[in-house]
Amino acid sequence: MTGLQGARMRGQIRTVMGVTEWMLLFILGILWGGSYFGKVALEQLDPFTVAVCRLGLAAVVLNAVVRATGYRLPGSFPAWRAF
């Protein structure tokens, strides 16, 4: 990029990280660290135990995100059977 277009792009770069950038960096660290944790956990625990723990953690996080966004998970069996 040269000329005016390059100058405009440089002018938009933020030098201070906000809350959104810190949260994205934190999530990226969790994703990258999770693969290392999975390797270490499989050396110490049964694969079934690791899978159940990961599934349980994912369910807790999903439930927290759903509630934080104002939605509710279906409570009836017929609604879950559709999945």
PDB file of N, CA, C and O in Angstrom:
ATOM      1  N   MET A   1       0.839  -1.178   0.000  1.00  0.00           N
ATOM      2  CA  MET A   1       0.000   0.000   0.000  1.00  0.00           C
ATOM      3  C   MET A   1       0.884   1.241   0.000  1.00  0.00           C
ATOM      4  O   MET A   1       1.790   1.385   0.820  1.00  0.00           O
ATOM      5  N   THR A   2       0.607   2.087  -0.896  1.00  0.00           N
ATOM      6  CA  THR A   2       1.394   3.312  -0.972  1.00  0.00           C
ATOM      7  C   THR A   2       0.465   4.505  -1.029  1.00  0.00           C
ATOM      8  O   THR A   2      -0.725   4.378  -1.319  1.00  0.00           O
ATOM      9  N   GLY A   3       1.023   5.648  -0.750  1.00  0.00           N
ATOM     10  CA  GLY A   3       0.275   6.883  -0.902  1.00  0.00           C
ATOM     11  C   GLY A   3      -0.785   7.074   0.160  1.00  0.00           C
ATOM     12  O   GLY A   3      -0.603   6.701   1.319  1.00  0.00           O
ATOM     13  N   LEU A   4      -1.891   7.658  -0.253  1.00  0.00           N
ATOM     14  CA  LEU A   4      -2.961   8.027   0.662  1.00  0.00           C
ATOM     15  C   LEU A   4      -3.611   6.810   1.314  1.00  0.00           C
ATOM     16  O   LEU A   4      -3.969   6.865   2.491  1.00  0.00           O
ATOM     17  N   GLN A   5      -3.770   5.722   0.580  1.00  0.00           N
ATOM     18  CA  GLN A   5      -4.403   4.527   1.145  1.00  0.00           C
ATOM     19  C   GLN A   5      -3.571   3.965   2.299  1.00  0.00           C
ATOM     20  O   GLN A   5      -4.126   3.582   3.328  1.00  0.00           O
ATOM     21  N   GLY A   6      -2.268   3.913   2.141  1.00  0.00           N
ATOM     22  CA  GLY A   6      -1.395   3.428   3.204  1.00  0.00           C
ATOM     23  C   GLY A   6      -1.436   4.326   4.417  1.00  0.00           C
ATOM     24  O   GLY A   6      -1.393   3.837   5.546  1.00  0.00           O
ATOM     25  N   ALA A   7      -1.517   5.635   4.212  1.00  0.00           N
ATOM     26  CA  ALA A   7      -1.583   6.570   5.325  1.00  0.00           C
ATOM     27  C   ALA A   7      -2.893   6.402   6.095  1.00  0.00           C
ATOM     28  O   ALA A   7      -2.911   6.492   7.323  1.00  0.00           O
ATOM     29  N   ARG A   8      -3.975   6.160   5.380  1.00  0.00           N
ATOM     30  CA  ARG A   8      -5.256   5.952   6.057  1.00  0.00           C
ATOM     31  C   ARG A   8      -5.221   4.682   6.897  1.00  0.00           C
ATOM     32  O   ARG A   8      -5.739   4.662   8.013  1.00  0.00           O
ATOM     33  N   MET A   9      -4.623   3.638   6.378  1.00  0.00           N
ATOM     34  CA  MET A   9      -4.557   2.387   7.127  1.00  0.00           C
ATOM     35  C   MET A   9      -3.704   2.559   8.385  1.00  0.00           C
ATOM     36  O   MET A   9      -4.061   2.048   9.447  1.00  0.00           O
ATOM     37  N   ARG A  10      -2.597   3.262   8.278  1.00  0.00           N
ATOM     38  CA  ARG A  10      -1.743   3.469   9.451  1.00  0.00           C
ATOM     39  C   ARG A  10      -2.446   4.322  10.487  1.00  0.00           C
ATOM     40  O   ARG A  10      -2.215   4.139  11.682  1.00  0.00           O
ATOM     41  N   GLY A  11      -3.280   5.229  10.079  1.00  0.00           N
ATOM     42  CA  GLY A  11      -3.986   6.084  11.012  1.00  0.00           C
ATOM     43  C   GLY A  11      -5.033   5.346  11.820  1.00  0.00           C
ATOM     44  O   GLY A  11      -5.460   5.850  12.859  1.00  0.00           O
ATOM     45  N   GLN A  12      -5.458   4.184  11.389  1.00  0.00           N
ATOM     46  CA  GLN A  12      -6.503   3.440  12.080  1.00  0.00           C
ATOM     47  C   GLN A  12      -5.954   2.420  13.076  1.00  0.00           C
ATOM     48  O   GLN A  12      -6.737   1.761  13.761  1.00  0.00           O
ATOM     49  N   ILE A  13      -4.676   2.277  13.172  1.00  0.00           N
ATOM     50  CA  ILE A  13      -4.090   1.286  14.074  1.00  0.00           C
ATOM     51  C   ILE A  13      -4.165   1.802  15.502  1.00  0.00           C
ATOM     52  O   ILE A  13      -3.723   2.912  15.799  1.00  0.00           O
ATOM     53  N   ARG A  14      -4.726   0.990  16.375  1.00  0.00           N
ATOM     54  CA  ARG A  14      -4.814   1.358  17.788  1.00  0.00           C
ATOM     55  C   ARG A  14      -3.591   0.822  18.502  1.00  0.00           C
ATOM     56  O   ARG A  14      -3.175  -0.312  18.265  1.00  0.00           O
ATOM     57  N   THR A  15      -3.019   1.621  19.365  1.00  0.00           N
ATOM     58  CA  THR A  15      -1.818   1.199  20.085  1.00  0.00           C
ATOM     59  C   THR A  15      -2.131   0.685  21.483  1.00  0.00           C
ATOM     60  O   THR A  15      -1.247   0.158  22.157  1.00  0.00           O
ATOM     61  N   VAL A  16      -3.368   0.828  21.926  1.00  0.00           N
ATOM     62  CA  VAL A  16      -3.772   0.357  23.247  1.00  0.00           C
ATOM     63  C   VAL A  16      -4.856  -0.700  23.056  1.00  0.00           C
ATOM     64  O   VAL A  16      -5.807  -0.503  22.299  1.00  0.00           O
ATOM     65  N   MET A  17      -4.699  -1.819  23.752  1.00  0.00           N
ATOM     66  CA  MET A  17      -5.680  -2.889  23.635  1.00  0.00           C
ATOM     67  C   MET A  17      -6.865  -2.596  24.546  1.00  0.00           C
ATOM     68  O   MET A  17      -6.694  -2.238  25.711  1.00  0.00           O
ATOM     69  N   GLY A  18      -8.067  -2.752  23.998  1.00  0.00           N
ATOM     70  CA  GLY A  18      -9.285  -2.587  24.774  1.00  0.00           C
ATOM     71  C   GLY A  18      -9.742  -3.917  25.350  1.00  0.00           C
ATOM     72  O   GLY A  18      -9.044  -4.925  25.242  1.00  0.00           O
ATOM     73  N   VAL A  19     -10.904  -3.911  25.954  1.00  0.00           N
ATOM     74  CA  VAL A  19     -11.447  -5.116  26.576  1.00  0.00           C
ATOM     75  C   VAL A  19     -11.674  -6.207  25.534  1.00  0.00           C
ATOM     76  O   VAL A  19     -11.395  -7.378  25.792  1.00  0.00           O
ATOM     77  N   THR A  20     -12.178  -5.832  24.363  1.00  0.00           N
ATOM     78  CA  THR A  20     -12.442  -6.824  23.317  1.00  0.00           C
ATOM     79  C   THR A  20     -11.163  -7.516  22.879  1.00  0.00           C
ATOM     80  O   THR A  20     -11.136  -8.738  22.733  1.00  0.00           O
ATOM     81  N   GLU A  21     -10.112  -6.752  22.671  1.00  0.00           N
ATOM     82  CA  GLU A  21      -8.839  -7.349  22.245  1.00  0.00           C
ATOM     83  C   GLU A  21      -8.266  -8.257  23.324  1.00  0.00           C
ATOM     84  O   GLU A  21      -7.722  -9.316  23.013  1.00  0.00           O
ATOM     85  N   TRP A  22      -8.381  -7.855  24.589  1.00  0.00           N
ATOM     86  CA  TRP A  22      -7.874  -8.699  25.676  1.00  0.00           C
ATOM     87  C   TRP A  22      -8.669  -9.996  25.776  1.00  0.00           C
ATOM     88  O   TRP A  22      -8.092 -11.057  26.017  1.00  0.00           O
ATOM     89  N   MET A  23      -9.978  -9.926  25.594  1.00  0.00           N
ATOM     90  CA  MET A  23     -10.802 -11.140  25.646  1.00  0.00           C
ATOM     91  C   MET A  23     -10.471 -12.076  24.482  1.00  0.00           C
ATOM     92  O   MET A  23     -10.389 -13.290  24.667  1.00  0.00           O
ATOM     93  N   LEU A  24     -10.282 -11.517  23.285  1.00  0.00           N
ATOM     94  CA  LEU A  24      -9.906 -12.351  22.133  1.00  0.00           C
ATOM     95  C   LEU A  24      -8.550 -13.013  22.359  1.00  0.00           C
ATOM     96  O   LEU A  24      -8.364 -14.180  22.014  1.00  0.00           O
ATOM     97  N   LEU A  25      -7.601 -12.273  22.938  1.00  0.00           N
ATOM     98  CA  LEU A  25      -6.285 -12.840  23.232  1.00  0.00           C
ATOM     99  C   LEU A  25      -6.401 -13.944  24.283  1.00  0.00           C
ATOM    100  O   LEU A  25      -5.734 -14.973  24.180  1.00  0.00           O
ATOM    101  N   PHE A  26      -7.236 -13.734  25.282  1.00  0.00           N
ATOM    102  CA  PHE A  26      -7.460 -14.742  26.322  1.00  0.00           C
ATOM    103  C   PHE A  26      -8.070 -16.011  25.736  1.00  0.00           C
ATOM    104  O   PHE A  26      -7.642 -17.118  26.064  1.00  0.00           O
ATOM    105  N   ILE A  27      -9.068 -15.852  24.871  1.00  0.00           N
ATOM    106  CA  ILE A  27      -9.704 -17.007  24.231  1.00  0.00           C
ATOM    107  C   ILE A  27      -8.708 -17.751  23.350  1.00  0.00           C
ATOM    108  O   ILE A  27      -8.685 -18.982  23.340  1.00  0.00           O
ATOM    109  N   LEU A  28      -7.888 -17.013  22.614  1.00  0.00           N
ATOM    110  CA  LEU A  28      -6.869 -17.644  21.781  1.00  0.00           C
ATOM    111  C   LEU A  28      -5.887 -18.437  22.632  1.00  0.00           C
ATOM    112  O   LEU A  28      -5.488 -19.540  22.256  1.00  0.00           O
ATOM    113  N   GLY A  29      -5.497 -17.887  23.769  1.00  0.00           N
ATOM    114  CA  GLY A  29      -4.596 -18.601  24.678  1.00  0.00           C
ATOM    115  C   GLY A  29      -5.215 -19.875  25.210  1.00  0.00           C
ATOM    116  O   GLY A  29      -4.538 -20.894  25.346  1.00  0.00           O
ATOM    117  N   ILE A  30      -6.513 -19.817  25.513  1.00  0.00           N
ATOM    118  CA  ILE A  30      -7.207 -21.020  25.992  1.00  0.00           C
ATOM    119  C   ILE A  30      -7.247 -22.083  24.900  1.00  0.00           C
ATOM    120  O   ILE A  30      -7.023 -23.264  25.164  1.00  0.00           O
ATOM    121  N   LEU A  31      -7.534 -21.656  23.674  1.00  0.00           N
ATOM    122  CA  LEU A  31      -7.593 -22.622  22.574  1.00  0.00           C
ATOM    123  C   LEU A  31      -6.239 -23.259  22.318  1.00  0.00           C
ATOM    124  O   LEU A  31      -6.147 -24.474  22.141  1.00  0.00           O
ATOM    125  N   TRP A  32      -5.197 -22.460  22.297  1.00  0.00           N
ATOM    126  CA  TRP A  32      -3.865 -23.018  22.064  1.00  0.00           C
ATOM    127  C   TRP A  32      -3.415 -23.864  23.244  1.00  0.00           C
ATOM    128  O   TRP A  32      -2.835 -24.932  23.047  1.00  0.00           O
ATOM    129  N   GLY A  33      -3.669 -23.410  24.462  1.00  0.00           N
ATOM    130  CA  GLY A  33      -3.265 -24.154  25.648  1.00  0.00           C
ATOM    131  C   GLY A  33      -4.071 -25.423  25.823  1.00  0.00           C
ATOM    132  O   GLY A  33      -3.589 -26.391  26.410  1.00  0.00           O
ATOM    133  N   GLY A  34      -5.301 -25.427  25.316  1.00  0.00           N
ATOM    134  CA  GLY A  34      -6.151 -26.602  25.444  1.00  0.00           C
ATOM    135  C   GLY A  34      -5.584 -27.816  24.748  1.00  0.00           C
ATOM    136  O   GLY A  34      -5.755 -28.940  25.222  1.00  0.00           O
ATOM    137  N   SER A  35      -4.912 -27.609  23.632  1.00  0.00           N
ATOM    138  CA  SER A  35      -4.319 -28.751  22.932  1.00  0.00           C
ATOM    139  C   SER A  35      -3.164 -29.339  23.746  1.00  0.00           C
ATOM    140  O   SER A  35      -2.978 -30.556  23.770  1.00  0.00           O
ATOM    141  N   TYR A  36      -2.396 -28.485  24.407  1.00  0.00           N
ATOM    142  CA  TYR A  36      -1.315 -28.977  25.264  1.00  0.00           C
ATOM    143  C   TYR A  36      -1.902 -29.705  26.471  1.00  0.00           C
ATOM    144  O   TYR A  36      -1.416 -30.770  26.851  1.00  0.00           O
ATOM    145  N   PHE A  37      -2.948 -29.131  27.075  1.00  0.00           N
ATOM    146  CA  PHE A  37      -3.580 -29.766  28.224  1.00  0.00           C
ATOM    147  C   PHE A  37      -4.150 -31.133  27.848  1.00  0.00           C
ATOM    148  O   PHE A  37      -4.055 -32.087  28.620  1.00  0.00           O
ATOM    149  N   GLY A  38      -4.739 -31.218  26.660  1.00  0.00           N
ATOM    150  CA  GLY A  38      -5.286 -32.484  26.203  1.00  0.00           C
ATOM    151  C   GLY A  38      -4.218 -33.557  26.105  1.00  0.00           C
ATOM    152  O   GLY A  38      -4.452 -34.711  26.466  1.00  0.00           O
ATOM    153  N   LYS A  39      -3.050 -33.179  25.620  1.00  0.00           N
ATOM    154  CA  LYS A  39      -1.948 -34.143  25.502  1.00  0.00           C
ATOM    155  C   LYS A  39      -1.489 -34.614  26.877  1.00  0.00           C
ATOM    156  O   LYS A  39      -1.275 -35.807  27.093  1.00  0.00           O
ATOM    157  N   VAL A  40      -1.340 -33.674  27.801  1.00  0.00           N
ATOM    158  CA  VAL A  40      -0.899 -34.022  29.151  1.00  0.00           C
ATOM    159  C   VAL A  40      -1.978 -34.833  29.870  1.00  0.00           C
ATOM    160  O   VAL A  40      -1.668 -35.806  30.557  1.00  0.00           O
ATOM    161  N   ALA A  41      -3.236 -34.438  29.713  1.00  0.00           N
ATOM    162  CA  ALA A  41      -4.327 -35.138  30.389  1.00  0.00           C
ATOM    163  C   ALA A  41      -4.436 -36.581  29.902  1.00  0.00           C
ATOM    164  O   ALA A  41      -4.699 -37.486  30.694  1.00  0.00           O
ATOM    165  N   LEU A  42      -4.236 -36.798  28.605  1.00  0.00           N
ATOM    166  CA  LEU A  42      -4.331 -38.165  28.085  1.00  0.00           C
ATOM    167  C   LEU A  42      -3.207 -39.062  28.586  1.00  0.00           C
ATOM    168  O   LEU A  42      -3.347 -40.284  28.624  1.00  0.00           O
ATOM    169  N   GLU A  43      -2.087 -38.443  28.972  1.00  0.00           N
ATOM    170  CA  GLU A  43      -1.005 -39.244  29.538  1.00  0.00           C
ATOM    171  C   GLU A  43      -1.330 -39.671  30.966  1.00  0.00           C
ATOM    172  O   GLU A  43      -0.828 -40.694  31.432  1.00  0.00           O
ATOM    173  N   GLN A  44      -2.160 -38.907  31.664  1.00  0.00           N
ATOM    174  CA  GLN A  44      -2.437 -39.165  33.076  1.00  0.00           C
ATOM    175  C   GLN A  44      -3.792 -39.832  33.321  1.00  0.00           C
ATOM    176  O   GLN A  44      -3.961 -40.536  34.316  1.00  0.00           O
ATOM    177  N   LEU A  45      -4.762 -39.615  32.418  1.00  0.00           N
ATOM    178  CA  LEU A  45      -6.124 -40.088  32.634  1.00  0.00           C
ATOM    179  C   LEU A  45      -6.596 -40.951  31.468  1.00  0.00           C
ATOM    180  O   LEU A  45      -5.981 -40.975  30.402  1.00  0.00           O
ATOM    181  N   ASP A  46      -7.697 -41.656  31.695  1.00  0.00           N
ATOM    182  CA  ASP A  46      -8.314 -42.429  30.622  1.00  0.00           C
ATOM    183  C   ASP A  46      -8.915 -41.483  29.581  1.00  0.00           C
ATOM    184  O   ASP A  46      -9.348 -40.384  29.930  1.00  0.00           O
ATOM    185  N   PRO A  47      -8.949 -41.887  28.321  1.00  0.00           N
ATOM    186  CA  PRO A  47      -9.577 -41.044  27.300  1.00  0.00           C
ATOM    187  C   PRO A  47     -11.052 -40.744  27.598  1.00  0.00           C
ATOM    188  O   PRO A  47     -11.532 -39.647  27.314  1.00  0.00           O
ATOM    189  N   PHE A  48     -11.768 -41.721  28.172  1.00  0.00           N
ATOM    190  CA  PHE A  48     -13.177 -41.496  28.502  1.00  0.00           C
ATOM    191  C   PHE A  48     -13.320 -40.385  29.540  1.00  0.00           C
ATOM    192  O   PHE A  48     -14.206 -39.539  29.416  1.00  0.00           O
ATOM    193  N   THR A  49     -12.469 -40.373  30.553  1.00  0.00           N
ATOM    194  CA  THR A  49     -12.515 -39.348  31.595  1.00  0.00           C
ATOM    195  C   THR A  49     -12.234 -37.970  31.018  1.00  0.00           C
ATOM    196  O   THR A  49     -12.905 -36.998  31.365  1.00  0.00           O
ATOM    197  N   VAL A  50     -11.254 -37.885  30.147  1.00  0.00           N
ATOM    198  CA  VAL A  50     -10.922 -36.606  29.511  1.00  0.00           C
ATOM    199  C   VAL A  50     -12.087 -36.118  28.658  1.00  0.00           C
ATOM    200  O   VAL A  50     -12.421 -34.934  28.678  1.00  0.00           O
ATOM    201  N   ALA A  51     -12.699 -37.023  27.914  1.00  0.00           N
ATOM    202  CA  ALA A  51     -13.834 -36.653  27.060  1.00  0.00           C
ATOM    203  C   ALA A  51     -15.015 -36.169  27.897  1.00  0.00           C
ATOM    204  O   ALA A  51     -15.654 -35.177  27.544  1.00  0.00           O
ATOM    205  N   VAL A  52     -15.313 -36.855  29.001  1.00  0.00           N
ATOM    206  CA  VAL A  52     -16.428 -36.445  29.865  1.00  0.00           C
ATOM    207  C   VAL A  52     -16.147 -35.081  30.487  1.00  0.00           C
ATOM    208  O   VAL A  52     -17.049 -34.247  30.565  1.00  0.00           O
ATOM    209  N   CYS A  53     -14.932 -34.843  30.926  1.00  0.00           N
ATOM    210  CA  CYS A  53     -14.583 -33.544  31.511  1.00  0.00           C
ATOM    211  C   CYS A  53     -14.679 -32.425  30.474  1.00  0.00           C
ATOM    212  O   CYS A  53     -15.196 -31.348  30.770  1.00  0.00           O
ATOM    213  N   ARG A  54     -14.190 -32.670  29.277  1.00  0.00           N
ATOM    214  CA  ARG A  54     -14.276 -31.651  28.224  1.00  0.00           C
ATOM    215  C   ARG A  54     -15.721 -31.371  27.842  1.00  0.00           C
ATOM    216  O   ARG A  54     -16.092 -30.219  27.617  1.00  0.00           O
ATOM    217  N   LEU A  55     -16.536 -32.411  27.768  1.00  0.00           N
ATOM    218  CA  LEU A  55     -17.945 -32.236  27.442  1.00  0.00           C
ATOM    219  C   LEU A  55     -18.667 -31.475  28.554  1.00  0.00           C
ATOM    220  O   LEU A  55     -19.486 -30.599  28.277  1.00  0.00           O
ATOM    221  N   GLY A  56     -18.368 -31.801  29.796  1.00  0.00           N
ATOM    222  CA  GLY A  56     -18.981 -31.098  30.924  1.00  0.00           C
ATOM    223  C   GLY A  56     -18.596 -29.627  30.952  1.00  0.00           C
ATOM    224  O   GLY A  56     -19.444 -28.766  31.192  1.00  0.00           O
ATOM    225  N   LEU A  57     -17.326 -29.333  30.707  1.00  0.00           N
ATOM    226  CA  LEU A  57     -16.874 -27.941  30.663  1.00  0.00           C
ATOM    227  C   LEU A  57     -17.544 -27.192  29.517  1.00  0.00           C
ATOM    228  O   LEU A  57     -17.954 -26.043  29.682  1.00  0.00           O
ATOM    229  N   ALA A  58     -17.657 -27.829  28.366  1.00  0.00           N
ATOM    230  CA  ALA A  58     -18.309 -27.192  27.221  1.00  0.00           C
ATOM    231  C   ALA A  58     -19.781 -26.921  27.525  1.00  0.00           C
ATOM    232  O   ALA A  58     -20.308 -25.884  27.123  1.00  0.00           O
ATOM    233  N   ALA A  59     -20.450 -27.831  28.226  1.00  0.00           N
ATOM    234  CA  ALA A  59     -21.859 -27.632  28.576  1.00  0.00           C
ATOM    235  C   ALA A  59     -22.027 -26.455  29.528  1.00  0.00           C
ATOM    236  O   ALA A  59     -22.960 -25.665  29.385  1.00  0.00           O
ATOM    237  N   VAL A  60     -21.134 -26.340  30.490  1.00  0.00           N
ATOM    238  CA  VAL A  60     -21.202 -25.218  31.435  1.00  0.00           C
ATOM    239  C   VAL A  60     -20.972 -23.897  30.717  1.00  0.00           C
ATOM    240  O   VAL A  60     -21.697 -22.930  30.950  1.00  0.00           O
ATOM    241  N   VAL A  61     -19.969 -23.846  29.847  1.00  0.00           N
ATOM    242  CA  VAL A  61     -19.676 -22.613  29.103  1.00  0.00           C
ATOM    243  C   VAL A  61     -20.838 -22.261  28.179  1.00  0.00           C
ATOM    244  O   VAL A  61     -21.236 -21.099  28.103  1.00  0.00           O
ATOM    245  N   LEU A  62     -21.386 -23.256  27.475  1.00  0.00           N
ATOM    246  CA  LEU A  62     -22.516 -23.003  26.582  1.00  0.00           C
ATOM    247  C   LEU A  62     -23.717 -22.470  27.356  1.00  0.00           C
ATOM    248  O   LEU A  62     -24.374 -21.528  26.912  1.00  0.00           O
ATOM    249  N   ASN A  63     -24.003 -23.063  28.500  1.00  0.00           N
ATOM    250  CA  ASN A  63     -25.124 -22.608  29.310  1.00  0.00           C
ATOM    251  C   ASN A  63     -24.902 -21.173  29.788  1.00  0.00           C
ATOM    252  O   ASN A  63     -25.841 -20.377  29.793  1.00  0.00           O
ATOM    253  N   ALA A  64     -23.693 -20.834  30.184  1.00  0.00           N
ATOM    254  CA  ALA A  64     -23.389 -19.471  30.622  1.00  0.00           C
ATOM    255  C   ALA A  64     -23.548 -18.468  29.481  1.00  0.00           C
ATOM    256  O   ALA A  64     -24.082 -17.377  29.676  1.00  0.00           O
ATOM    257  N   VAL A  65     -23.080 -18.844  28.290  1.00  0.00           N
ATOM    258  CA  VAL A  65     -23.206 -17.943  27.131  1.00  0.00           C
ATOM    259  C   VAL A  65     -24.672 -17.757  26.753  1.00  0.00           C
ATOM    260  O   VAL A  65     -25.101 -16.644  26.451  1.00  0.00           O
ATOM    261  N   VAL A  66     -25.436 -18.842  26.770  1.00  0.00           N
ATOM    262  CA  VAL A  66     -26.861 -18.751  26.426  1.00  0.00           C
ATOM    263  C   VAL A  66     -27.579 -17.842  27.411  1.00  0.00           C
ATOM    264  O   VAL A  66     -28.371 -16.992  27.003  1.00  0.00           O
ATOM    265  N   ARG A  67     -27.316 -18.006  28.684  1.00  0.00           N
ATOM    266  CA  ARG A  67     -27.979 -17.164  29.692  1.00  0.00           C
ATOM    267  C   ARG A  67     -27.508 -15.716  29.608  1.00  0.00           C
ATOM    268  O   ARG A  67     -28.304 -14.796  29.799  1.00  0.00           O
ATOM    269  N   ALA A  68     -26.232 -15.504  29.326  1.00  0.00           N
ATOM    270  CA  ALA A  68     -25.709 -14.140  29.237  1.00  0.00           C
ATOM    271  C   ALA A  68     -26.295 -13.383  28.054  1.00  0.00           C
ATOM    272  O   ALA A  68     -26.422 -12.159  28.107  1.00  0.00           O
ATOM    273  N   THR A  69     -26.650 -14.087  26.991  1.00  0.00           N
ATOM    274  CA  THR A  69     -27.226 -13.431  25.819  1.00  0.00           C
ATOM    275  C   THR A  69     -28.743 -13.292  25.923  1.00  0.00           C
ATOM    276  O   THR A  69     -29.373 -12.732  25.026  1.00  0.00           O
ATOM    277  N   GLY A  70     -29.340 -13.797  27.011  1.00  0.00           N
ATOM    278  CA  GLY A  70     -30.766 -13.625  27.229  1.00  0.00           C
ATOM    279  C   GLY A  70     -31.641 -14.728  26.680  1.00  0.00           C
ATOM    280  O   GLY A  70     -32.866 -14.618  26.724  1.00  0.00           O
ATOM    281  N   TYR A  71     -31.055 -15.777  26.169  1.00  0.00           N
ATOM    282  CA  TYR A  71     -31.831 -16.905  25.666  1.00  0.00           C
ATOM    283  C   TYR A  71     -31.982 -17.953  26.762  1.00  0.00           C
ATOM    284  O   TYR A  71     -31.364 -17.854  27.822  1.00  0.00           O
ATOM    285  N   ARG A  72     -32.804 -18.952  26.494  1.00  0.00           N
ATOM    286  CA  ARG A  72     -32.967 -20.066  27.416  1.00  0.00           C
ATOM    287  C   ARG A  72     -32.882 -21.367  26.631  1.00  0.00           C
ATOM    288  O   ARG A  72     -33.348 -21.453  25.495  1.00  0.00           O
ATOM    289  N   LEU A  73     -32.291 -22.363  27.241  1.00  0.00           N
ATOM    290  CA  LEU A  73     -32.259 -23.688  26.630  1.00  0.00           C
ATOM    291  C   LEU A  73     -33.644 -24.316  26.767  1.00  0.00           C
ATOM    292  O   LEU A  73     -34.334 -24.062  27.755  1.00  0.00           O
ATOM    293  N   PRO A  74     -34.063 -25.123  25.805  1.00  0.00           N
ATOM    294  CA  PRO A  74     -35.382 -25.751  25.914  1.00  0.00           C
ATOM    295  C   PRO A  74     -35.433 -26.697  27.110  1.00  0.00           C
ATOM    296  O   PRO A  74     -34.456 -27.377  27.425  1.00  0.00           O
ATOM    297  N   GLY A  75     -36.585 -26.726  27.764  1.00  0.00           N
ATOM    298  CA  GLY A  75     -36.722 -27.554  28.954  1.00  0.00           C
ATOM    299  C   GLY A  75     -37.536 -28.811  28.747  1.00  0.00           C
ATOM    300  O   GLY A  75     -37.602 -29.653  29.642  1.00  0.00           O
ATOM    301  N   SER A  76     -38.152 -28.960  27.601  1.00  0.00           N
ATOM    302  CA  SER A  76     -39.001 -30.137  27.387  1.00  0.00           C
ATOM    303  C   SER A  76     -38.261 -31.198  26.568  1.00  0.00           C
ATOM    304  O   SER A  76     -37.392 -30.885  25.755  1.00  0.00           O
ATOM    305  N   PHE A  77     -38.625 -32.445  26.804  1.00  0.00           N
ATOM    306  CA  PHE A  77     -38.003 -33.548  26.082  1.00  0.00           C
ATOM    307  C   PHE A  77     -38.271 -33.500  24.578  1.00  0.00           C
ATOM    308  O   PHE A  77     -37.351 -33.739  23.796  1.00  0.00           O
ATOM    309  N   PRO A  78     -39.502 -33.199  24.143  1.00  0.00           N
ATOM    310  CA  PRO A  78     -39.747 -33.140  22.682  1.00  0.00           C
ATOM    311  C   PRO A  78     -38.873 -32.100  21.978  1.00  0.00           C
ATOM    312  O   PRO A  78     -38.460 -32.307  20.837  1.00  0.00           O
ATOM    313  N   ALA A  79     -38.595 -31.004  22.641  1.00  0.00           N
ATOM    314  CA  ALA A  79     -37.722 -29.994  22.026  1.00  0.00           C
ATOM    315  C   ALA A  79     -36.303 -30.525  21.855  1.00  0.00           C
ATOM    316  O   ALA A  79     -35.664 -30.255  20.838  1.00  0.00           O
ATOM    317  N   TRP A  80     -35.799 -31.278  22.840  1.00  0.00           N
ATOM    318  CA  TRP A  80     -34.451 -31.839  22.734  1.00  0.00           C
ATOM    319  C   TRP A  80     -34.399 -33.009  21.765  1.00  0.00           C
ATOM    320  O   TRP A  80     -33.362 -33.255  21.148  1.00  0.00           O
ATOM    321  N   ARG A  81     -35.492 -33.728  21.624  1.00  0.00           N
ATOM    322  CA  ARG A  81     -35.520 -34.872  20.733  1.00  0.00           C
ATOM    323  C   ARG A  81     -35.312 -34.438  19.276  1.00  0.00           C
ATOM    324  O   ARG A  81     -34.845 -35.225  18.453  1.00  0.00           O
ATOM    325  N   ALA A  82     -35.657 -33.198  18.965  1.00  0.00           N
ATOM    326  CA  ALA A  82     -35.478 -32.691  17.610  1.00  0.00           C
ATOM    327  C   ALA A  82     -34.012 -32.657  17.209  1.00  0.00           C
ATOM    328  O   ALA A  82     -33.694 -32.652  16.019  1.00  0.00           O
ATOM    329  N   PHE A  83     -33.129 -32.635  18.178  1.00  0.00           N
ATOM    330  CA  PHE A  83     -31.707 -32.608  17.876  1.00  0.00           C
ATOM    331  C   PHE A  83     -31.177 -34.005  17.682  1.00  0.00           C
ATOM    332  O   PHE A  83     -29.989 -34.184  17.418  1.00  0.00           O
TER     333      PHE A  83
END
